[in-house]
Amino acid sequence: MDNFVYYAPTKFVFGRYTEKRIGELAKEFGGTRALVVYGGGSAVRSGAVGRAVRSLHAAGFDTFNLEGIQPNPADDRVREGIELVRMHDIDIIIAVGGGSVIDTAKAIALGALYDGDFWDFYCGKATPERALPVGVVLTIPAAGSEGSGNSVITLREVRNEDGEVVSGPVKLSLRTESVLRPKFAIMNPELTLTLPAWQTACGIVDMMAHIFERYFSNTPDCEVTDRVAEGLLKAIVCEGRRVMESPDDYQARANIMWAATLAHNGICGTGRREDWSSHFIEHEISAVYPDVAHGAGLAAVIPAWMEYVAAKNPGKVAQFAERVMDVVPAPGSVPVDIALEGIARLRSFFLNIGMPSDFAGLGVIDPDIPALVEALHMHKGESIGNYVPLTARDTKAIYMALM
Amino acid sequence: MDNFVYYAPTKFVFGRYTEKRIGELAKEFGGTRALVVYGGGSAVRSGAVGRAVRSLHAAGFDTFNLEGIQPNPADDRVREGIELVRMHDIDIIIAVGGGSVIDTAKAIALGALYDGDFWDFYCGKATPERALPVGVVLTIPAAGSEGSGNSVITLREVRNEDGEVVSGPVKLSLRTESVLRPKFAIMNPELTLTLPAWQTACGIVDMMAHIFERYFSNTPDCEVTDRVAEGLLKAIVCEGRRVMESPDDYQARANIMWAATLAHNGICGTGRREDWSSHFIEHEISAVYPDVAHGAGLAAVIPAWMEYVAAKNPGKVAQFAERVMDVVPAPGSVPVDIALEGIARLRSFFLNIGMPSDFAGLGVIDPDIPALVEALHMHKGESIGNYVPLTARDTKAIYMALM
């Protein structure tokens, strides 16, 4: 175990009817003017946005709206939100939605208190120190952004100092210890009962990925963190199967929702070096092909990444296979055999919940792999990850495995 | 899963050398005057108290001391601390020690801002709403008080309104959502390397008990919370064996230390009704026989409680047996058989780490069981617990099983 700081001061209010409490919770942070950020579609139809706004009004808030946030959220809506905050002197930002909405709200909360361009934080030119308070009404369990200090935003066009476009979209992740953690998150599983199967499955993969990226680590002696991560993974596989079979099962939805938060609030990473290679590899795909859902992209990438690294460093993958996928080693089997059997079971689980396993399944017919590899290493450096460090030669092989 | 609120805003600073950061961390809460609470003995000899005080001085604090806090901490030292806080206009309380020291610091932090007697909070006459900030330098992993909103204090003598003593000692637990959670906890496993085997083992039992009391629940559909709890228990058994064999193994100490925090910060109880019967049954023993260490008392009580309830409601005990103690059900075996085999393995684990299994092992030669039963139900009501509700007849049988 390495030294670490763990600080997760989000208040989670979990269960039925809880979204009615948003006004009361927001009130604790003072202020009278709230910006409500949402996507539209299901968050509006389910009544979640309406109930949140009514609760805020009842608590004495004036509310302003930023609607229509799309998956793989982009910088233009963040800039629009920052303008709204400044124009209306907003005190608190309320995100009603899933990861894209919450990540946009976080970027606005940060950018609104900063004189320069908010993208400075994402590309590492500035360090986040303060942000407006963010509250969440969660409607999609997947990203874990309701409990994390992270935010992922796509910059549509990279420009040089003269304002000329020099590259296509770049999707970057910002990670803070606590500045970007929501102050509170209201989590009513009922709001997720009508999520389509596809979106539910994408969420299941995304939350598992958040654990994998912390679990596959060379830092030794992390038995406590390992066992928590493995326990969560087992619970997600079990409740994931259940929710796909019975989409209107409140209890399965509740378990999946809470698992998604714990998967990404940092508890599965305590004391060790993490490895976010699969996320990085996927981010390039969904940045260039924005119709690719992040979770679906991960469903294809993760088993391919695992197979590639298991050939070089099978230990932790074999542990995953035994402890999570219930692989019982055959007599005389070596770790790589155990690892591969675990990966096969994982891939089969992803397929069973309707997730793709390659570019074709993602709807990407003729991917430009050299361009993906080049963009990946331009954004993330010559070598990515550390469980097995990957250069362009390695990441090309992983992308090729998805053909 | 039931509705729940989970709010755990303690900042954990974990690892080597971290106690030097206490001044800097305390400074974040403003103020210039700190009361340092500790037990003496090992916390002083190890240099932990000295380093904390030097760090506080370097950060500009004046420090005042309350030393010599004993196990099973009592009300008299709390009152002394409250007087010190008022006399010296203290801004923050720093606990350097384990559960007894931290619980005393919490009681002082609460009582110092309250006009009446601090015991009002423990006996339910008053509701905690505010407290001075408490910071912790942890030296004993066991109680989990560094991350919990709880505090357990013993009132030496219960008096009536005329000031006459009407009963002997009573040990009561106060639980808050967040008022009593420490603001920060510094956790350097090096400070625990010299803990005696007995104290280490008592801590292992105590942290497991904190999980059991949340795990044995009739609330259905808590797969996520169950799997986290089971993972932690497996890690504690593994690292507990390791630390008893190699007391100076930093990594084993680190795992045990972090497990103790997660065992009691509430994560293992999310979404379900808990059952603190074993703690209640033990508290009566260590209140009347103060030489009984809490963890040792629990090592005797827990398997006896488990056997008693397994006969009436074996389901969850059998699940524990299979998932934590690796019991493989024999063909045709019924849940109670599986449960009993799991309990046998747990008892054997406790014995192997040097823990007692009965009153004699606890050094209580001629226990007054009727008095224990009477006191228990006087303090906790006619029926305690809910996994299997226990009346005086049941708790008498459990105490008798320790003869």
Boltz contact constraints between the chains, C-beta under 6 A:
constraints:
  - contact:
      token1: [A, 1]
      token2: [B, 254]
      max_distance: 6.0
  - contact:
      token1: [A, 3]
      token2: [B, 15]
      max_distance: 6.0
  - contact:
      token1: [A, 4]
      token2: [B, 14]
      max_distance: 6.0
  - contact:
      token1: [A, 5]
      token2: [B, 13]
      max_distance: 6.0
  - contact:
      token1: [A, 6]
      token2: [B, 12]
      max_distance: 6.0
  - contact:
      token1: [A, 7]
      token2: [B, 11]
      max_distance: 6.0
  - contact:
      token1: [A, 9]
      token2: [B, 9]
      max_distance: 6.0
  - contact:
      token1: [A, 11]
      token2: [B, 7]
      max_distance: 6.0
  - contact:
      token1: [A, 12]
      token2: [B, 6]
      max_distance: 6.0
  - contact:
      token1: [A, 13]
      token2: [B, 5]
      max_distance: 6.0
  - contact:
      token1: [A, 14]
      token2: [B, 4]
      max_distance: 6.0
  - contact:
      token1: [A, 15]
      token2: [B, 3]
      max_distance: 6.0
  - contact:
      token1: [A, 221]
      token2: [B, 251]
      max_distance: 6.0
  - contact:
      token1: [A, 223]
      token2: [B, 235]
      max_distance: 6.0
  - contact:
      token1: [A, 223]
      token2: [B, 238]
      max_distance: 6.0
  - contact:
      token1: [A, 223]
      token2: [B, 239]
      max_distance: 6.0
  - contact:
      token1: [A, 223]
      token2: [B, 255]
      max_distance: 6.0
  - contact:
      token1: [A, 224]
      token2: [B, 235]
      max_distance: 6.0
  - contact:
      token1: [A, 224]
      token2: [B, 255]
      max_distance: 6.0
  - contact:
      token1: [A, 224]
      token2: [B, 258]
      max_distance: 6.0
  - contact:
      token1: [A, 224]
      token2: [B, 259]
      max_distance: 6.0
  - contact:
      token1: [A, 227]
      token2: [B, 231]
      max_distance: 6.0
  - contact:
      token1: [A, 227]
      token2: [B, 234]
      max_distance: 6.0
  - contact:
      token1: [A, 227]
      token2: [B, 235]
      max_distance: 6.0
  - contact:
      token1: [A, 228]
      token2: [B, 228]
      max_distance: 6.0
  - contact:
      token1: [A, 228]
      token2: [B, 231]
      max_distance: 6.0
  - contact:
      token1: [A, 230]
      token2: [B, 231]
      max_distance: 6.0
  - contact:
      token1: [A, 231]
      token2: [B, 227]
      max_distance: 6.0
  - contact:
      token1: [A, 231]
      token2: [B, 228]
      max_distance: 6.0
  - contact:
      token1: [A, 231]
      token2: [B, 230]
      max_distance: 6.0
  - contact:
      token1: [A, 231]
      token2: [B, 231]
      max_distance: 6.0
  - contact:
      token1: [A, 234]
      token2: [B, 227]
      max_distance: 6.0
  - contact:
      token1: [A, 235]
      token2: [B, 223]
      max_distance: 6.0
  - contact:
      token1: [A, 235]
      token2: [B, 224]
      max_distance: 6.0
  - contact:
      token1: [A, 235]
      token2: [B, 227]
      max_distance: 6.0
  - contact:
      token1: [A, 238]
      token2: [B, 223]
      max_distance: 6.0
  - contact:
      token1: [A, 239]
      token2: [B, 223]
      max_distance: 6.0
  - contact:
      token1: [A, 251]
      token2: [B, 221]
      max_distance: 6.0
  - contact:
      token1: [A, 254]
      token2: [B, 1]
      max_distance: 6.0
  - contact:
      token1: [A, 255]
      token2: [B, 223]
      max_distance: 6.0
  - contact:
      token1: [A, 255]
      token2: [B, 224]
      max_distance: 6.0
  - contact:
      token1: [A, 258]
      token2: [B, 224]
      max_distance: 6.0
  - contact:
      token1: [A, 259]
      token2: [B, 224]
      max_distance: 6.0
